[in-house]
Amino acid sequence: MAENTTEVIVGGAVLAVAIGFLIYAGQSVGLVRESGSYELRASFRSVEGVTVGTDVRLAGVKVGTVTALALNPQSYFADATLAIRAGVELPDDSTALISSEGLLGGNFVELQPGGSPFNLEPGGEIEDTQGSVSLIALLMKFVGSGAEDALKAEE
């Protein structure tokens, strides 16, 4: 009888840990929307390196996550839905840009507040956006300009 009780207790503990892990994983990937948050939309030319669950940061502090990405068939821009923590109010002239954590780090959505006295309403759109910058494109420009300078020096 004591053996059965121990098995039931251990089984219950394993089940509780598994459920806790699933909830944590769902929140970190962005599948579970945080309670006490509101949504904002933003359209980017490129969301390279950003996926559902990517951090949204304000002054380096995580204030939300990306909850959806979709291609807008009219503008061919990427529409992103951002879940922002309740209590974080952004002026309606704020900027959203995709930033990198470093040369080999991942990308995140950075919010830069504007100076307007009016705040974005839940469901509103951040109109001033800047997409991600391709590292390969920057390197190609650097290499290309270096080759042009070398050719000019030979002349």
N, C-alpha and C positions, 0 to 999 in steps of 0.2 A: 504494500500500500504506500509506503514512504517513497519507494522507487517511482511510482506513478505520479505522485505529487511533485517530486523533483523534476521529472520530465515535463510536466505541464508548466511549471514555473519557468524552466529554461526555455521551453518552446515559446511561451508568452513573451519573455524578454527578447528573444531573437526576432519575433514578429514585430515588437515595438521598435526595435532598432531599425529593422527593414523599412517600416512605415516612416520613421523619422528621416532616414536617408532619402527615400523617395520624395518627401516633401522638400527637403533641402535641395536636392538635385533639380526639382521642378522650379524652385525659386531662382536658383543660380543660372539656369538656362533660360528663364523668362517664360516658362510654360504656365506658371501660376502667377497671376497678377497680384502684386503686393496690395494688401488692404491699406486704405488710406492714401490712394494715389489717384491722379487724374491724367488724362491722355492729351498729348499735343501731337501735331503732325508737322512734318518738314519734308521738303523735296530737295534731293541732292542730285547733282550732275553725275556723281559716282559715289557709291558706297563700298568701294573695294576695301576688304578687310573688316567690314562690319557685318555682324549676323544677329539673329534674334538672340537676345540675352546679353548683348554688348552693353557695357556700362555707359551711363550718361552722367557726366561730371560737371560740376560748377565750382570753380576755384580749386580744382583738384579733388573735391569731395564728391563721392558717388551720391547722386540725388535721384537716380532712376535707372531704367533699362530700356533697351529697344525691344518692343514687343511684336512688331510686324514690319516686314519689308515687302514692297510690291512695285512692279514696273507700271508707270503711268503710260497707257497706250497713246495718249494725245501728245504729251510733252516729251516722252522718252526719258524722263527723269525717274529716279528711284524715290518712291514715297515711303517714308519711315514713320512709324507710330512710336511715340516715346511715352512711357509711363513715368510720371514725375511724382515724387513723394509729396503728399499733402503738406501744406505749410510753406512750400518753396514757391513763391510767387515771382513770376518773371515779367518784366516790362514788355509791352507789345512790340517794341523795336529791338528785341534781343536777337542775337546771332547764334546759329548752331553750325559748328564746323567739325569736320572729322579730323582728329589729331592722332598722332602716333606716340606711343610711350617711349620710343627710342628707335635706333636703327634696326634692331631685331625684335622690338616689342610689338605688341598688338595695337590695334586701333581702338579708339573710343570716341563717343560724341561729346564734344565740349560745348557748353553753353556759356555765352558771354552776355551778361545783362546789358540792356540799353539804358537810356536815361529818361524814358517816357514816364509820365505819372500814371499812365493807364496800364493795367496788367493784362496778360493773355488770359482768356477765359478757358475753362476745361473744354477740350475738343477744338481749340483754336489752332492756328497754323503759324509757325515761325517762318517768315517769308525770306529773311536774310540768311542764306546758307552758303557754305563752302564745302565742296566735296573733297574726297581724299586725293592726295597727290601721289602719283605713281613714282616709286623710287627708281624703277627702270627708266622711265621717261626723263627723270632728272639726270641720271647717269649718262644717258644718250646725249642730252644737251651739253653736258660737261665734256664728254669725250669729243663730240662734234665740234664744239668751240675750240677745244685744244688742238684738233687737227687743222682747223682753219687758221689758227694763230701760227702753227708750224709752217703751213704753206706760205703765209704772208711773210714770215721771217726769211724763207728761202729766196724770195723774189728780190 
